[in-house]
Amino acid sequence: MGNGLENDDDFDSTFVVVALQKMIDIRYFLVPYIILRLRFVRPTYEIVSFEFIWYLIINALTFNVFFTKEIYWKDFEYAQRIIW
């Protein structure tokens, strides 16, 4: 059965959309990831559990950076956050 992709064009186009971004932002990665994910064979319970834990860790780190990291610019009097 292989990896579930019909041809290499699916992977190539997903790679171009995701890997060549200058700014890392979920908006650029979410749709290609979902399309690629839907094309794979149904995941096992272990894979889904691992992904869930992985996303919890990423979200916890993101919230931690947002709530603890403050940036002060010369032209703003109040603190800025790294994620808007």
MDAnalysis code that builds the backbone (N, CA, C; Angstrom):
import MDAnalysis as mda
import numpy as np

u = mda.Universe.empty(252, n_residues=84, atom_resindex=np.repeat(np.arange(84), 3), trajectory=True)
u.add_TopologyAttr("name", ["N", "CA", "C"] * 84)
u.add_TopologyAttr("resid", np.arange(1, 85))
u.add_TopologyAttr("resname", ["MET", "GLY", "ASN", "GLY", "LEU", "GLU", "ASN", "ASP", "ASP", "ASP", "PHE", "ASP", "SER", "THR", "PHE", "VAL", "VAL", "VAL", "ALA", "LEU", "GLN", "LYS", "MET", "ILE", "ASP", "ILE", "ARG", "TYR", "PHE", "LEU", "VAL", "PRO", "TYR", "ILE", "ILE", "LEU", "ARG", "LEU", "ARG", "PHE", "VAL", "ARG", "PRO", "THR", "TYR", "GLU", "ILE", "VAL", "SER", "PHE", "GLU", "PHE", "ILE", "TRP", "TYR", "LEU", "ILE", "ILE", "ASN", "ALA", "LEU", "THR", "PHE", "ASN", "VAL", "PHE", "PHE", "THR", "LYS", "GLU", "ILE", "TYR", "TRP", "LYS", "ASP", "PHE", "GLU", "TYR", "ALA", "GLN", "ARG", "ILE", "ILE", "TRP"])
u.atoms.positions = np.array([
    [0.803, -1.199, 0.000],
    [0.000, 0.000, 0.000],
    [0.841, 1.256, 0.000],
    [1.978, 1.227, 0.613],
    [2.823, 2.412, 0.605],
    [2.434, 3.414, 1.672],
    [2.715, 4.668, 1.377],
    [2.488, 5.713, 2.376],
    [1.127, 6.385, 2.254],
    [0.297, 5.967, 1.312],
    [-1.033, 6.536, 1.196],
    [-1.116, 7.691, 0.218],
    [0.011, 8.142, -0.310],
    [-0.005, 9.227, -1.287],
    [-0.167, 8.644, -2.677],
    [-0.970, 9.291, -3.495],
    [-1.181, 8.780, -4.844],
    [0.063, 8.929, -5.700],
    [0.749, 10.041, -5.552],
    [1.974, 10.252, -6.308],
    [2.874, 11.229, -5.566],
    [4.054, 11.435, -6.103],
    [5.022, 12.320, -5.440],
    [4.644, 13.787, -5.549],
    [3.738, 14.147, -6.453],
    [3.335, 15.547, -6.587],
    [2.648, 16.064, -5.330],
    [1.887, 15.202, -4.651],
    [1.234, 15.612, -3.403],
    [2.265, 15.994, -2.358],
    [3.284, 15.159, -2.216],
    [4.326, 15.457, -1.242],
    [5.112, 16.689, -1.650],
    [5.445, 16.794, -2.934],
    [6.237, 17.937, -3.417],
    [5.503, 19.252, -3.190],
    [4.223, 19.299, -3.510],
    [3.479, 20.541, -3.341],
    [3.317, 20.885, -1.861],
    [3.101, 19.884, -1.025],
    [3.009, 20.139, 0.412],
    [4.346, 20.634, 0.946],
    [5.436, 20.041, 0.496],
    [6.765, 20.469, 0.923],
    [7.021, 21.919, 0.531],
    [6.669, 22.299, -0.689],
    [6.904, 23.673, -1.149],
    [6.095, 24.665, -0.313],
    [4.861, 24.326, 0.001],
    [4.017, 25.229, 0.783],
    [4.529, 25.367, 2.212],
    [4.950, 24.275, 2.821],
    [5.303, 24.283, 4.232],
    [6.756, 24.675, 4.472],
    [7.683, 24.115, 3.745],
    [9.102, 24.254, 4.071],
    [9.696, 25.589, 3.649],
    [9.132, 26.253, 2.694],
    [9.740, 27.475, 2.185],
    [9.136, 28.741, 2.770],
    [8.491, 28.634, 3.912],
    [7.904, 29.806, 4.554],
    [8.968, 30.580, 5.317],
    [8.894, 31.899, 5.257],
    [9.812, 32.739, 6.010],
    [9.342, 32.922, 7.445],
    [8.051, 32.806, 7.643],
    [7.484, 33.005, 8.973],
    [6.784, 31.723, 9.414],
    [7.134, 31.248, 10.599],
    [6.500, 30.041, 11.104],
    [5.200, 30.450, 11.784],
    [4.106, 30.039, 11.209],
    [2.798, 30.404, 11.719],
    [1.833, 29.279, 11.366],
    [0.962, 28.958, 12.286],
    [0.049, 27.830, 12.096],
    [-0.822, 28.005, 10.855],
    [-1.120, 29.245, 10.480],
    [-1.975, 29.457, 9.307],
    [-1.352, 28.889, 8.047],
    [-0.032, 28.880, 7.970],
    [0.646, 28.373, 6.779],
    [0.774, 26.864, 6.765],
    [0.681, 26.234, 7.910],
    [0.928, 24.808, 8.003],
    [-0.316, 23.964, 8.200],
    [-1.381, 24.535, 8.687],
    [-2.540, 23.748, 9.083],
    [-3.235, 23.071, 7.901],
    [-3.577, 23.795, 6.879],
    [-4.311, 23.213, 5.751],
    [-3.473, 22.170, 5.014],
    [-2.206, 22.450, 4.653],
    [-1.426, 21.383, 4.006],
    [-1.254, 20.149, 4.888],
    [-1.105, 20.363, 6.199],
    [-0.966, 19.219, 7.101],
    [-2.246, 18.386, 7.127],
    [-3.383, 19.033, 7.190],
    [-4.650, 18.293, 7.231],
    [-4.854, 17.516, 5.933],
    [-4.550, 18.149, 4.799],
    [-4.698, 17.455, 3.515],
    [-3.768, 16.254, 3.449],
    [-2.519, 16.441, 3.855],
    [-1.563, 15.332, 3.852],
    [-1.991, 14.246, 4.830],
    [-2.471, 14.635, 5.993],
    [-2.872, 13.685, 7.038],
    [-4.070, 12.848, 6.584],
    [-5.004, 13.453, 5.874],
    [-6.184, 12.726, 5.411],
    [-5.847, 11.688, 4.348],
    [-4.721, 11.850, 3.695],
    [-4.351, 10.939, 2.625],
    [-3.632, 9.689, 3.140],
    [-3.245, 9.679, 4.407],
    [-2.576, 8.516, 4.970],
    [-3.591, 7.474, 5.420],
    [-3.093, 6.282, 5.629],
    [-3.918, 5.199, 6.145],
    [-4.353, 5.559, 7.563],
    [-5.475, 5.058, 7.981],
    [-6.024, 5.381, 9.304],
    [-4.985, 5.124, 10.403],
    [-4.742, 6.127, 11.259],
    [-3.704, 5.970, 12.291],
    [-4.157, 5.052, 13.437],
    [-3.165, 4.508, 14.112],
    [-3.456, 3.651, 15.258],
    [-3.706, 4.510, 16.497],
    [-4.179, 3.853, 17.552],
    [-4.436, 4.542, 18.815],
    [-3.147, 5.147, 19.369],
    [-2.037, 4.440, 19.234],
    [-0.759, 4.934, 19.737],
    [-0.324, 6.206, 19.010],
    [-0.506, 6.264, 17.714],
    [-0.123, 7.438, 16.937],
    [-0.990, 8.638, 17.316],
    [-2.290, 8.408, 17.439],
    [-3.195, 9.494, 17.821],
    [-2.866, 9.992, 19.227],
    [-2.565, 9.075, 20.134],
    [-2.193, 9.470, 21.500],
    [-0.897, 10.268, 21.503],
    [0.092, 9.828, 20.733],
    [1.357, 10.553, 20.642],
    [1.141, 11.951, 20.086],
    [0.352, 12.079, 19.012],
    [0.079, 13.393, 18.433],
    [-0.630, 14.300, 19.433],
    [-1.574, 13.756, 20.180],
    [-2.286, 14.550, 21.173],
    [-1.333, 15.078, 22.243],
    [-0.471, 14.211, 22.756],
    [0.502, 14.633, 23.767],
    [1.480, 15.640, 23.177],
    [1.915, 15.410, 21.940],
    [2.830, 16.331, 21.257],
    [2.196, 17.720, 21.123],
    [0.936, 17.787, 20.723],
    [0.249, 19.078, 20.582],
    [0.023, 19.749, 21.932],
    [-0.230, 18.960, 22.968],
    [-0.343, 19.542, 24.305],
    [0.971, 20.200, 24.728],
    [2.089, 19.548, 24.461],
    [3.403, 20.109, 24.800],
    [3.658, 21.388, 24.012],
    [3.370, 21.362, 22.707],
    [3.580, 22.554, 21.876],
    [2.698, 23.704, 22.366],
    [1.442, 23.436, 22.667],
    [0.543, 24.481, 23.156],
    [0.985, 25.015, 24.510],
    [1.450, 24.144, 25.397],
    [1.934, 24.596, 26.703],
    [3.149, 25.509, 26.539],
    [4.062, 25.132, 25.665],
    [5.234, 25.985, 25.413],
    [4.836, 27.320, 24.790],
    [3.873, 27.283, 23.880],
    [3.414, 28.520, 23.242],
    [2.776, 29.452, 24.266],
    [1.900, 28.912, 25.105],
    [1.285, 29.742, 26.142],
    [2.329, 30.282, 27.113],
    [3.312, 29.466, 27.445],
    [4.365, 29.913, 28.344],
    [5.136, 31.091, 27.745],
    [5.483, 31.000, 26.483],
    [6.194, 32.103, 25.825],
    [5.312, 33.344, 25.794],
    [4.039, 33.179, 25.477],
    [3.147, 34.321, 25.388],
    [2.982, 35.029, 26.727],
    [2.807, 34.262, 27.792],
    [2.540, 34.865, 29.091],
    [3.788, 35.327, 29.832],
    [4.964, 34.827, 29.470],
    [6.168, 35.192, 30.222],
    [7.126, 36.093, 29.463],
    [7.103, 36.088, 28.146],
    [8.054, 36.877, 27.357],
    [7.452, 38.234, 27.009],
    [8.096, 39.286, 27.473],
    [7.666, 40.644, 27.138],
    [8.780, 41.332, 26.362],
    [8.386, 42.074, 25.354],
    [9.340, 42.806, 24.526],
    [9.038, 44.285, 24.674],
    [10.071, 45.061, 24.923],
    [9.917, 46.510, 25.044],
    [10.569, 47.181, 23.847],
    [9.776, 47.983, 23.122],
    [10.274, 48.727, 21.988],
    [10.421, 50.187, 22.389],
    [11.266, 50.882, 21.680],
    [11.528, 52.288, 21.990],
    [10.307, 53.173, 21.726],
    [9.505, 52.818, 20.745],
    [8.379, 53.671, 20.381],
    [7.050, 53.256, 21.034],
    [7.062, 52.280, 21.955],
    [5.873, 51.889, 22.706],
    [6.184, 51.968, 24.195],
    [5.258, 52.512, 24.943],
    [5.473, 52.657, 26.378],
    [5.194, 51.363, 27.150],
    [4.340, 50.527, 26.629],
    [3.946, 49.326, 27.347],
    [4.563, 48.088, 26.688],
    [4.573, 47.016, 27.426],
    [5.205, 45.775, 26.969],
    [4.420, 45.156, 25.806],
    [5.137, 44.574, 24.867],
    [4.539, 43.847, 23.742],
    [4.728, 42.351, 23.972],
    [3.830, 41.579, 23.430],
    [3.934, 40.115, 23.515],
    [4.493, 39.589, 22.210],
    [5.112, 38.417, 22.289],
    [5.737, 37.853, 21.104],
    [4.701, 37.261, 20.152],
    [3.504, 36.923, 20.675],
    [2.419, 36.399, 19.850],
    [1.232, 37.332, 20.028],
    [0.676, 37.784, 18.938],
    [-0.444, 38.720, 19.030],
    [-1.728, 37.952, 19.072],
])
